[in-house]
């Protein structure tokens, strides 16, 4: 049997016009791949063209994957077994974390095809670096519940776990609910708890600030519709 | 008062001779900084020279920080207040996560100096991408205890938490105990639990493989003295 193809996990930008955050070794890898799983065809085309104007986009096979439409893993398996390399590109940042690209990775492991993660921007990691909080013990829990009682319980649970384990808690919110989330945190956490707000990371309005709950209460930032990540460390 | 200086979090390579993993925008930033907090003076010099041969290393102020010698935060504060930018470089990968660079970041937040995290390699993130495991909910807990009873308890606790929350568990070990850790995992976890071993990430012997405990038991990889990260997801 031929060697199986490889799955390349290809980072993309977090913010428009920030191609400088992508390491140069991504371009030659992209140039040799003809099949990509992508979350958004238009964004992926634009990104590939930005990496290399001479790429013939129409000759590429762009396969869609989304929350509602998982990647065609049977096709992925068949391509890999025939020796074809596959690229995975998410809508923003590093793939196979917050997108269904991890299902393509699972197929690769099942048939022992190599998986090559490539260095690129990730808002969770960049926020953790810039927060000044504990990076030796941390937890990312994605979105908090939307309904008030569950949401408040989740915030209090995270604060309790943070205090007990000295663990940094990371979570996100849909951008139009960011201001509400920050308010909910400030209303329900101890004055001494540290909160980091990291918005528009790598972008033109990058804002990263760590303060205590007490200090945040003095002045609230405007986070409406900005992609943001929240970090918490209870003292 | 003058504008405070900025803290730039500057990534470095995970493995020797992998400068291609560093985005090009790091070099012009480094060129304009004259004070760096570093974990290892020799490695930092070599890295800065590799980024730009023409940098006059002797004109730079390299300030040491380590587990046993925290960074001089009073000096960091004074430099920032005088408008001086500061770079933070770890021994490998992204700084201010597994090194005392986060103490410099804390000083910056205390005086509202900007903190700029720069994109670069991080073994935890790359391993998570390549594992195929849940990236929406995960926990990094650093080193597991060394003593057998505590260690076994920690492994079982992680498996239980993973199962309950469908949470990916990430942890590391000092490279000369990697083989023992994998054995301890296989001896104490359920056959169906998924384990990813990611060793020498971005390096010449990169090895990333996800299998069930049952499948790993068939053949053990040689991990002795290789930098590795372990991931677990219980089904």
Interface residues (C-beta under 8 A of the other chain):
Chain A: X9 X20 X21 X22 X23 X24 X25 X94 X95 X96 X97 X98 X102 X103 X105 X106 X108 X109 X112 X114 X115 X116 X117 X119 X120 X121 X122 X124 X125 X126 X127 X128 X129 X130 X131 X132 X133 X134 X135 X136 X137 X138 X139 X140 X141 X142 X167 X201 X202 X206 X208 X209 X210 X211
Chain B: X9 X20 X21 X22 X23 X24 X25 X94 X95 X96 X97 X98 X102 X103 X105 X106 X108 X109 X112 X114 X115 X116 X117 X119 X120 X121 X122 X124 X125 X126 X127 X128 X129 X130 X131 X132 X133 X134 X135 X136 X137 X138 X139 X140 X141 X142 X167 X201 X202 X206 X208 X209 X210 X211
